[in-house]
């Protein structure tokens, strides 16, 4: 993206933020349209939100479930969304600038701004991106008070279980200097018990990947209880073993062992890359390092809620700058081909290498898109989850000893 010099009369990013903070939550985009016309000379604008499947960009309108969407990849808008930079498209009767709407690495959608033909837009790109960035922050805040933007993300209705699961998630991507994260659940509109969670502090990243038993509401309720218990323990300052124990007790107290949940709980030290991990019968871990893809073996312990008063112990390993980790639920690695062959090391290695140049925000969707082809068109028997983590390490620190 080419950064331009803002001209006279164009509002700065701080002014835009102040105006949007005073707008009604459902009227944010209407306010942005006014700002773009008044202060940036735009002839029109459109906001598109990425849908739950991360496949389509849905226009924000008063009517949910609109069919007037575009591809999140094979379109001009999708190019800005994928590359995360402005994309200028000249046409006979005008020029459209497509801008990513993203906050802290979480890609929400695209803001498309139209100008009459002949208007030079190169010098406006920086100011326009400031508007898109301010809008992204305000959409996250507005989601607490209005359904307007959440409805715009839906290509069709969610099942009730999927509604519950999506409300648990922290986002679908996150970026910091030390790492980049991306995650996706499928089928997006009818997921069952798979879930993920993350939280960052000044010195640590805590990542949780869950795979609950059952289907529908039962699976969603199980996962909701487990995630809430883990968050409660984490926010109380408990260590990993006690976080797992508290969640285990909560599930056993509710279900008496009838239902349980597999979990992988990790805590990354942002300075050293040292990882403390508890594997409670968890989703699988794979690592791409130096062009080699391999499963990452951990000592599996009992799933959460299977027995009363289970004691959990943590293990440790180290990630190095350049490592890419994959966390996969059984809906990925237990997929069977029409011939009954599991989606094993060979197929996964090929998929991982095919996506090695993509950022983590795009990798989960790309991997999940391969599954229907592997199944030969057979409908999925389980939901599937992929979480991808690129580890960069903290700038200015050297990786320590003790590499696994």
Helices and strands as residue ranges (DSSP letters): H 13-21, G 25-27, H 28-40, E 44-50, E 56-59, E 69-71, H 76-83, E 87-91, E 94-103, E 106-116, G 122-124, H 125-142, H 148-152, H 160-168, E 173-176, E 179-186, E 194-200, E 204-212, H 216-235, H 240-255, E 261-269, E 274-280, E 284-289, E 292-295, E 315-318, E 324-328, H 330-333, H 345-354, H 360-375, E 384-391
